[in-house]
Amino acid sequence: MSETREPSLTPTHEIEKKDPITVEEINSLIESTENKLGALDKRLDEFSEEEERIVSELTQNLIREKDRLQNIFTTEKGSIYFVLSNGASFRIKKLEKPAYIGHKSKYSLQMLSTKVLFIRPEEADFINRSVHSTMLAADMSGLIDKSVKTSKLEVGVHPLEIGKYYDNGEVDDESATVVVDKENGQINFRQDGEKIFQPVMHLGHIITEIVK
């Protein structure tokens, strides 16, 4: 009598795992999308419809690749963030009004930040109170030697993007002025020698949906 064997639960071949999306891939997608948008006339009424289609195509392509990303989330103003495995973030900004008079743009593709952290509303309020706008730039000196607590990613917190990957290949991680203390769960703002305290960072609106 032949022996009955139980079916094996081990796959006969390993499921292919794709590598995480890289900064270079995101920059290539940004350039390709910007080229498509650049070929359109931003003054025409039909631009909005075409822009919506092109940006939606980019968004859906990245969402389909969510297994290659660390996080995806949206904010109350409609911006969507894609976080890479190295902590860098790419933001598609939803504009409240066009950047230029006469243009019909509703979106703006932002350069990648080197990292994104999360803070609670009271910490975001502290940053906003400490930064004063001027005619030329924001005066951020009120943050020197101050700290804010970080939080985990969840609905109701704010994203704080720090640093920037520039188009020319340069990287500004702001590690000398915006010091991340993971052990104590906080961000410390420090003066870097005699340099003007003007760290590259962006405080986003409250997160309302986490896709991943």
N, C-alpha and C positions, 0 to 999 in steps of 0.2 A: 504493500500500500504506500503510495507516494506521500511525502510529508507536505502538509499545507503550510505555506509561508504567509506571514502577516505582510500586508503591503508596507513598503518602506515610506516613511515620512520625510526622508532626506532627499532633497532635489537632486536630480542626476547632474545638474550643472548649476553653478552659482549664478544668482541673478546679477546682472551687470549693474554696477554702481557708478554713477557719473561723478566726476570730480566737481567740487564746489565752483560756483561761478567766480571768476576772477575780476579784479579791478579793470584789467585790460579788456575783458569781454563787455563789461558795463560801459566803458568809455567808447568802445566800438559801436554799441547799440545807441548810445547817446548821439554820436557823430552821424550815424545812418539816419536816425530819426530827425535830427536837426537839418540834415540835407533835404529830407522830404518836405519838412515844413518850410525851409528856406526857398523852395521852388514855388511856393504859393504866394499869392498877393494878400497880405494881412489886412488890407483895407476893404476887401470884398466881403459881402455878407456870407457867401458860401464858404469862406475860409473857416468859419467856426465849425461847420459840419465836417469839413475835411480834416481839420485839426483834431476834432473829437475822434474821428475814425483812426487816424494815425497814432495818437496817444493811447487810445484804447487797445490798439493792436500791440503796442509795446508793453502795456500793462498786462494784458492777457498772456503774452508770450512769457513774461517773467513769472507770472503766477503759475503757469504750467510747469515751470522749472523750480517750483518752490522747494522740492527736495534738495536742490543744490544751494538753497539760501538758508540763512539762519532764522530770519524773521521777516514777516510782512505785516504792516499795520497801517491804518488810516487815522486821520485826525478829524476833529469836528468841522474844520473848514474845507475838508475834501482832499487834502494832500495825502499822498500815499508814499510810504517809505519801504525800501527793500534793503535788508541788512545782510551783508556778506558774512561768510564764515570767519573772516579775520576781524570782524567788528565794524568795518567800513559801512557807510550807508549812502544810498542813492535816493533822492527825493524828487518826486514829480509834484511840483507846487501847483495848487489850484488857485488861480488869481481871483481876487475879489473884484478887480478892475484891470483893464489892459495896462501894460507897462507904458505904452505910448498912445497919445491922443490920435484917434482915428483908426487904431488897430483893433482887431476883433479877437485877439489872443485870450484864451481862458487858462492856459497852462504854461509853465516854465520848467524846463528840465535843469535841475541844479547839479553842479559839480559834486563829486563824491566827497563826503567828509571822512576823515580817517577813523573816527569812532563815534558811536552814539550811546549815550547813557540815559537813564530815566530818573526823573525827580518828581516828587509830589507837588501838588498845587501851591502849598505854603512855601516851598523852596523856590518855585518859579516866581512867586510874588516877591520874594526877597531879592532875587536877581533883577527883576523889573524895577524895583524901588531903588536899587543900587546903581543902575545904569541911567545916565541922563543924556538925552539927545541934544545935539548941537547942530548948527547949520552945516558943518562939514562931516562930522562923524559922531558916533555915540561915545560919550565919556564913560569909560568903564572902570575908572580908578577907584570907585567906591567898593569894588570887589576885592581890592588888594588885601591880602592877609585874612580874607574871609573864607568860609567853607559852607558847602551845602551837602546834605545827605542824599545818597543815591537810593533808588528803589528798584524793584524788579519790574519787568515789563508786564503791565496789566492795564486794563481799561481804566481811565481816570487819571493817569499820570502824564507828564509831559516828556517828549523826547528832547534831549540836549545834544545837538551835533557839535563835534569839536574837530578842529583842524580841516585841512582841505588837500585833495589831490588836484593839482592845477593842470590845465590843458597842455602846458609845456613840459610836463613830466615831473615838475618839482612837487615835493610833498612837505606840507607844514603840519606837523602833528601837535604843536602847541604844548609839548610835554614839559617845557620849562616854565610855562605860566599857568597851565591848567593841569594840576598834578592829581592823578587819580589814585586814591588810597583804597585799594580793594579790601584790605584787611579790616579797615574800620568803616567801610562803606560810605566814603565821602569824597568830595572833590574839593581840593584846596587851591585857591587862587594866589599866585605868587608873582612878585615883581622880578623880572629877568634883568638884573644889572641896571644899566642906565636907559634901557630901551623903553619907549612909550608902551604903557600897558594897554594893548589893543588885541587881545586874543581873538582868533578867528573861531567864532562859534555861533550857533543858531538855536534859539529856544523855540520849539514848536508848540502848536496848540495841543489841547488835551486829546489823548488817544481815545477813540470811540469804538474801534473794531480791530481785532487781531485776527488776521487771516492765517498766520502760522506763528 
